[in-house]
Amino acid sequence: MECNVGLTDKIVRIIIGAGIIYCIMTDIIMLSGWVEVVLIIIGAVLITTGLLSRCPLYYILGLKTCPSKPDEG
């Protein structure tokens, strides 16, 4: 799978993912049980897709936010 997450998208994903996990771990957001677990998973997925510059959902939907590489001729 090729890169489909651009720089701005990457930064936003990492910041939001880290923010979600930070708020839950420090009890800024106090939720119970499975809701907390789901949010931690969402945060981890956002961080992972941001770091790898690849998003499976973007691939399925045919979306791409990273610039295209110029053709080598």
C-alpha positions as CSV (number, residue, x, y, z in Angstrom):
1,M,0.0,0.0,0.0
2,E,1.4,3.4,-1.0
3,C,1.4,6.6,1.0
4,N,-2.1,8.1,1.1
5,V,-1.8,10.4,4.2
6,G,-0.3,13.9,3.6
7,L,1.8,15.9,6.0
8,T,-1.0,18.1,7.4
9,D,-3.3,15.1,7.7
10,K,-0.5,13.2,9.4
11,I,0.2,15.9,12.0
12,V,-3.6,16.3,12.8
13,R,-4.0,12.5,13.3
14,I,-1.0,12.3,15.6
15,I,-2.1,15.3,17.7
16,I,-5.7,14.2,18.0
17,G,-4.7,10.6,18.8
18,A,-2.2,11.6,21.4
19,G,-4.7,14.1,22.9
20,I,-7.4,11.4,23.2
21,I,-5.1,9.0,24.9
22,Y,-3.6,11.7,27.2
23,C,-7.1,12.9,28.3
24,I,-8.2,9.4,29.1
25,M,-5.0,8.4,30.9
26,T,-5.0,11.5,33.1
27,D,-8.7,11.3,33.9
28,I,-9.5,14.6,32.1
29,I,-12.1,12.6,30.3
30,M,-13.7,10.2,32.8
31,L,-15.6,7.5,31.1
32,S,-16.4,4.0,32.0
33,G,-15.4,0.6,30.7
34,W,-15.8,-0.2,27.0
35,V,-16.2,3.5,26.0
36,E,-12.7,4.2,27.4
37,V,-11.2,1.2,25.6
38,V,-12.8,2.2,22.3
39,L,-11.4,5.7,22.5
40,I,-7.9,4.4,23.4
41,I,-8.1,2.2,20.3
42,I,-9.2,5.1,18.1
43,G,-6.4,7.2,19.5
44,A,-3.8,4.4,18.8
45,V,-5.1,3.9,15.3
46,L,-4.9,7.6,14.6
47,I,-1.3,7.7,15.8
48,T,-0.3,4.6,13.9
49,T,-1.8,5.7,10.6
50,G,-0.2,9.1,11.1
51,L,3.2,7.7,11.7
52,L,3.0,5.2,8.8
53,S,1.4,7.6,6.4
54,R,-1.0,4.9,5.4
55,C,-4.7,4.7,6.1
56,P,-6.6,1.5,5.1
57,L,-9.9,3.4,5.1
58,Y,-8.5,6.0,2.7
59,Y,-7.3,3.1,0.5
60,I,-10.8,1.5,0.5
61,L,-12.5,4.9,-0.3
62,G,-9.9,5.9,-2.9
63,L,-8.8,9.0,-1.0
64,K,-5.3,10.4,-0.9
65,T,-4.0,13.5,0.9
66,C,-0.3,13.2,0.1
67,P,1.1,14.8,-3.0
68,S,1.8,12.7,-6.0
69,K,5.4,11.9,-7.0
70,P,6.5,13.4,-10.3
71,D,6.9,10.8,-13.1
72,E,10.5,9.8,-13.7
73,G,11.1,9.9,-17.4
